[in-house]
């Protein structure tokens, strides 16, 4: 597997902090694209604003770096105009669930053939470590020095409730699993959301005594379990990983194209 051809090496060294998990997710993503045999000209990667949104700058596909929280809106336009393209949208947890939450809900509801990759480090990393919608209740941030009072979003349940036809979760500790889940999500015909728990030792780890990047990744191993596993059944408090929703539904662009053909036939 030669994935270096997908990287714009002229933009390295990257701007992510030492120990950031986002590079692991980017590696898993290009591995997934490579495993599916997709041409670089077939793939569009669209991001908003945030640490995760640096990713399109480092990837040698068609790329767009757009507005905070609006990546899925831009992706909708691209997919409707060119339904033949594979559109992947890396987002942060704040980007996806705060300012971009409404776009996430409606992209899932419509079942557009987009793959949303939410790199969830449970904090706003790029802008100084503020609380995000996924910061666990009681954890600390620069805007909640005494602990977050708000209950956090479960992005998997949010996507499930909004009607996403493919939902999965993994972590940066489980890099091979993440690659396989991303490949399955990209291949799925419909809206896919893959949440990847990603460490932020600079802000989240430091504020919450999470240790360095290695310690945070080991924590991901300890607090998660494969969906349907005996370990998950024995401890309902564990976060489940793997494919959590996978069901066939009519894809939006296909339904739209069929409507256009029907109307064109009536006019004749």
C-alpha positions as CSV (number, residue, x, y, z in Angstrom):
1,X,0.0,0.0,0.0
2,X,1.6,3.2,-1.2
3,X,-0.4,6.0,0.5
4,X,2.3,8.7,0.2
5,X,1.0,9.7,-3.2
6,X,-2.1,11.0,-1.4
7,X,-0.1,13.5,0.7
8,X,0.9,17.0,-0.3
9,X,4.4,16.8,1.3
10,X,5.2,20.3,0.3
11,X,3.0,21.5,3.1
12,X,4.9,19.6,5.8
13,X,5.8,19.8,8.6
14,X,2.2,19.9,9.7
15,X,0.7,22.3,12.1
16,X,-0.9,19.8,14.5
17,X,0.5,19.7,18.1
18,X,2.9,16.9,19.1
19,X,0.8,13.9,20.1
20,X,-2.4,15.1,18.4
21,X,-4.4,12.1,17.1
22,X,-5.6,13.7,13.9
23,X,-2.6,12.5,11.9
24,X,-3.6,8.9,12.8
25,X,-7.1,9.5,11.5
26,X,-5.7,11.1,8.3
27,X,-3.5,8.0,7.8
28,X,-6.5,5.7,8.3
29,X,-8.5,7.8,5.8
30,X,-5.9,7.6,3.0
31,X,-5.5,3.9,3.7
32,X,-9.3,3.5,3.4
33,X,-9.3,5.3,0.0
34,X,-6.4,3.2,-1.2
35,X,-8.1,0.0,-0.2
36,X,-11.2,0.9,-2.2
37,X,-9.1,1.6,-5.3
38,X,-10.4,5.1,-5.8
39,X,-8.7,7.5,-8.1
40,X,-7.6,10.8,-6.6
41,X,-9.7,12.6,-9.2
42,X,-12.8,10.8,-7.9
43,X,-12.4,12.0,-4.3
44,X,-13.4,15.4,-2.8
45,X,-12.4,16.2,0.8
46,X,-14.2,19.2,2.4
47,X,-13.7,20.7,5.8
48,X,-14.8,23.7,7.9
49,X,-12.6,25.3,10.5
50,X,-10.7,23.7,13.3
51,X,-7.7,21.4,14.0
52,X,-9.3,18.6,12.0
53,X,-10.0,21.0,9.2
54,X,-6.3,21.3,8.4
55,X,-6.6,17.9,6.8
56,X,-7.6,18.9,3.3
57,X,-4.5,21.0,3.0
58,X,-2.3,17.9,3.5
59,X,-4.3,15.6,1.2
60,X,-3.8,15.5,-2.6
61,X,-7.4,15.1,-3.7
62,X,-9.9,17.7,-4.8
63,X,-10.2,19.7,-1.6
64,X,-12.2,22.6,-0.1
65,X,-11.5,24.5,3.2
66,X,-14.8,26.3,4.0
67,X,-16.6,28.1,6.8
68,X,-16.8,27.0,10.4
69,X,-19.7,24.4,10.7
70,X,-20.7,24.7,7.1
71,X,-18.6,21.9,5.5
72,X,-21.7,19.6,5.1
73,X,-23.6,22.5,3.4
74,X,-20.7,22.9,0.8
75,X,-20.5,19.1,0.5
76,X,-24.2,18.9,-0.3
77,X,-23.7,21.3,-3.2
78,X,-20.8,19.4,-4.5
79,X,-22.6,16.0,-4.3
80,X,-25.8,17.4,-5.9
81,X,-23.8,18.9,-8.7
82,X,-21.5,15.9,-9.2
83,X,-23.1,12.8,-7.7
84,X,-20.4,10.6,-9.3
85,X,-17.8,12.0,-6.9
86,X,-16.9,10.5,-3.5
87,X,-17.3,13.3,-1.0
88,X,-15.6,13.0,2.5
89,X,-16.1,15.6,5.2
90,X,-13.6,15.6,8.1
91,X,-14.9,17.7,11.0
92,X,-14.2,18.4,14.6
93,X,-16.7,17.8,17.4
94,X,-17.4,21.5,17.8
95,X,-17.5,22.0,14.0
96,X,-20.0,19.1,13.6
97,X,-22.2,19.3,16.7
98,X,-22.2,23.0,17.6
99,X,-22.4,25.6,14.8
100,X,-22.7,22.8,12.3
101,X,-25.2,20.7,14.2
102,X,-28.2,21.6,12.0
103,X,-26.3,20.7,8.8
104,X,-25.3,17.4,10.3
105,X,-28.9,16.6,11.3
106,X,-30.3,17.4,7.8
107,X,-27.6,15.7,5.8
108,X,-28.3,12.6,7.8
109,X,-32.1,13.0,7.4
110,X,-31.8,13.4,3.6
111,X,-29.4,10.4,3.4
112,X,-27.0,12.2,1.0
113,X,-24.1,9.9,0.0
114,X,-21.5,11.8,2.1
115,X,-19.0,10.4,4.6
116,X,-18.7,12.6,7.7
117,X,-15.6,11.8,9.7
118,X,-15.9,13.5,13.2
119,X,-12.6,13.7,14.9
120,X,-13.8,14.0,18.5
121,X,-11.2,15.3,20.9
122,X,-13.9,16.6,23.2
123,X,-12.7,20.2,23.1
124,X,-12.1,23.2,20.9
125,X,-8.4,22.8,20.3
126,X,-7.5,25.4,17.7
127,X,-9.1,28.3,19.4
128,X,-7.8,27.8,23.0
129,X,-9.4,24.8,24.7
130,X,-13.0,25.8,25.2
131,X,-15.7,23.3,26.0
132,X,-17.4,21.7,23.0
133,X,-20.8,19.8,22.8
134,X,-18.9,16.5,23.5
135,X,-16.9,17.6,26.5
136,X,-18.0,15.2,29.2
137,X,-20.0,16.6,32.1
138,X,-17.7,17.6,34.9
139,X,-14.5,17.8,32.8
140,X,-12.6,21.0,32.7
141,X,-11.8,23.5,29.9
142,X,-10.7,27.1,29.5
143,X,-14.3,28.2,29.5
144,X,-15.3,25.8,32.3
145,X,-12.4,25.9,34.8
146,X,-14.6,24.3,37.6
147,X,-16.1,21.6,35.4
148,X,-18.7,21.5,32.5
149,X,-22.3,21.6,33.7
150,X,-23.8,20.7,30.3
151,X,-24.5,17.0,29.5
152,X,-22.5,16.0,26.4
153,X,-23.8,14.9,23.0
154,X,-23.5,11.3,22.0
155,X,-22.7,11.8,18.3
156,X,-23.6,8.3,17.4
157,X,-27.1,8.6,19.0
158,X,-27.5,12.0,17.4
159,X,-26.8,10.6,13.9
160,X,-28.9,7.6,14.5
161,X,-31.9,9.7,15.6
162,X,-31.5,12.0,12.6
163,X,-31.7,9.0,10.2
164,X,-28.1,8.3,9.2
165,X,-28.0,5.0,7.4
166,X,-24.4,4.2,8.4
167,X,-23.0,5.0,11.8
168,X,-19.7,3.8,13.3
169,X,-17.2,4.7,16.0
170,X,-13.6,4.0,16.7
171,X,-10.5,5.6,18.3
172,X,-7.0,6.5,17.4
173,X,-5.7,3.6,19.5
174,X,-7.6,1.3,17.1
175,X,-6.0,2.6,13.9
176,X,-6.5,-0.5,11.8
177,X,-10.2,-0.7,12.9
178,X,-10.6,2.9,12.0
179,X,-9.3,2.3,8.5
180,X,-11.7,-0.6,8.0
181,X,-14.6,1.4,9.3
182,X,-13.8,4.4,7.1
183,X,-13.6,2.1,4.0
184,X,-17.0,0.6,4.9
185,X,-18.5,4.1,5.4
186,X,-17.1,5.4,2.1
187,X,-18.4,2.4,0.2
188,X,-21.9,2.7,1.8
189,X,-24.5,4.3,-0.5
190,X,-26.0,7.0,1.8
191,X,-25.1,9.3,4.6
192,X,-22.3,7.8,6.8
193,X,-20.9,9.2,10.1
194,X,-17.8,7.8,11.6
195,X,-16.8,9.2,15.0
196,X,-13.2,8.7,15.9
197,X,-12.1,9.5,19.5
198,X,-8.9,11.5,19.1
199,X,-6.5,12.7,21.8
200,X,-5.7,16.3,22.5
201,X,-2.9,16.3,25.0
202,X,-2.3,20.0,24.6
203,X,-5.7,21.2,26.0
204,X,-8.0,18.4,27.0
205,X,-5.4,16.1,28.4
206,X,-3.6,18.9,30.3
207,X,-6.9,20.3,31.7
208,X,-8.1,16.9,32.8
209,X,-5.0,15.2,34.0
210,X,-5.2,12.8,31.0
211,X,-1.5,12.5,30.6
212,X,0.5,12.5,27.4
213,X,-0.7,11.2,24.0
214,X,0.2,7.6,24.8
215,X,-1.6,7.7,28.1
216,X,-4.7,9.1,26.4
217,X,-4.7,6.5,23.7
218,X,-4.4,3.7,26.4
219,X,-7.5,5.3,28.0
220,X,-9.4,4.9,24.8
221,X,-8.5,1.2,24.9
222,X,-9.8,0.9,28.5
223,X,-13.1,2.8,28.1
224,X,-14.3,1.2,24.8
225,X,-15.3,-2.2,23.7
226,X,-16.5,-3.7,20.4
227,X,-20.3,-3.6,19.9
228,X,-21.9,-6.9,20.7
229,X,-18.8,-8.2,22.6
230,X,-19.0,-9.9,26.0
231,X,-17.0,-7.1,27.5
232,X,-19.5,-4.5,26.3
233,X,-22.4,-6.6,27.7
234,X,-20.7,-7.0,31.1
235,X,-20.0,-3.3,31.4
236,X,-22.8,-1.0,29.9
237,X,-20.7,2.0,30.9
238,X,-18.2,1.3,28.2
239,X,-18.3,3.2,24.9
240,X,-19.1,0.8,22.0
241,X,-17.0,0.7,18.8
242,X,-17.6,-0.7,15.4
243,X,-20.5,-0.4,12.9
244,X,-23.5,0.6,15.0
245,X,-26.0,1.4,12.2
246,X,-26.0,-0.1,8.6
247,X,-29.2,-0.2,6.7
248,X,-30.3,0.3,3.1
249,X,-32.2,3.5,2.3
250,X,-32.9,5.4,-0.8
251,X,-30.0,7.8,-1.4
252,X,-31.0,11.4,-1.9
253,X,-29.2,12.1,-5.2
254,X,-30.6,8.9,-6.7
255,X,-34.1,9.9,-5.7
256,X,-33.6,13.4,-7.0
257,X,-32.3,12.1,-10.4
258,X,-35.3,9.7,-10.7
259,X,-37.7,12.6,-10.0
260,X,-36.0,14.7,-12.7
261,X,-36.3,11.8,-15.2
262,X,-40.0,11.2,-14.4
263,X,-40.8,14.9,-14.8
264,X,-38.8,15.1,-18.1
265,X,-40.8,12.1,-19.4
266,X,-44.1,13.8,-18.5
267,X,-43.1,16.9,-20.4
268,X,-42.4,14.9,-23.5
